[in-house]
Amino acid sequence: MLVATVILYNNGHATILTVNNNTPLPGSPGTYTTITAAVAAAFAGDTILVNGSPNSYGSCIINKKLTILGPGYNPQRQTTQTAIASFTLTNGSSYTRIEGFYNLGIGCNATALVTGVVIARNTVNISLQGTSVSYFTNCLIINNIIYSNCPLNYCGGITFANNIFTGGGSIGQINLSSVIIKNNLFLNGTGFSDGVWPVSNAVFSNNIFYEANLGGTTQSVGTLCTFNNNLTYNCVNNNNTLPYGSNVGSGNIINQDPVFLNVTGSPFALTNNYMVHTSSPCKNAGTDGTDIGPSGGSYPFTNIFPLSGMPEIPFVKSMNINGPSSVPVGNATINVTVKGQKHD
């Protein structure tokens, strides 16, 4: 996988660095065994490819612009191992892109402006709390599975788009007006954190709140927010109305089934298809004329299931040796069949 990807990604003066800590596989590709070592060796603009492994890659500080790609949180190829890591963004990490990790942890301790960061296609725990200054700004969080509370205290210009919130994932501690939450799916009790982490001044557009939590028993958590063209269905404590209290907005669809294409068993599963049916009230009902929910907007989940989190780069899906795996030195030939795919 790594050799093919290097050829396709190596343009300009950027360098590809490979990381693999899967020691039970002798000879497995990877120049470095830790992401920290690869970051230290990299120059701004480089790409780091991280192999799947049963061993966590631990925590790492990002202090330069990098593209860091894991294999996906549910790789659909011969090697199905994922990559687990935690990153802290600090001064110098603007325009970094992190994609394709399982159980990813993201934090920020910058004391200077960090902007243009993209967090995509991960299962992720995000904590971006600031102090009294917005150092983390104009960043994009897209196509992730978010499974924990997301405090955004003093984080401005953040856009959450086309994510699925599940397993305790919620939005909380928003106090700046430049936080946009659009085309997300909030499942099974997710939504707003409790009153300890209040939500205010954010803009919620084209989201589906499916058996979600819009603010506890009294709907008191969200204040001074704008809610446009969202859909609610069977929300906690039968609180389905948007907007409420001091919030404003219009075009919301109250307590109607979104009619997903194929959702069975658990409220969330990677094999579920969260695209909406042509008969859905979400179909083409967003503020931009596309679907409400993660199948609409600017970064739609594609109709490829199960969800995989695989990066948007060509990769080797399988490789088989046809015939003997070793031959004498000389002119003998080993026939290898390689199948590749670009993941949308």
Protein Blocks (a to p, Z undefined) as FASTA:
>chain_A
ZZmmmmmmmgcjbdcddddfblklghiacfbfbfklmmmmpcehiacdddddfbdebjad
dfbdcddddebjbdcbfblcdcdddddddehiaoiacehiahiacddfbfbdcehiaceh
iacdddfbdfkbcfbghiacehiacfbdcdfehiahiacehiaceehiacehiabfkbcc
ehiaceehiacdcfklccehiacehiacehiaeeijnopmbghiacehiacehiahhiab
ccehjbgcehiaehiaehiabdghjfbdfkbccbdcfkbmkgopafnopaedjkgcjldc
cfbdcdekiacbdddfbdcdehjfbdcehjbccdddddddddZZ
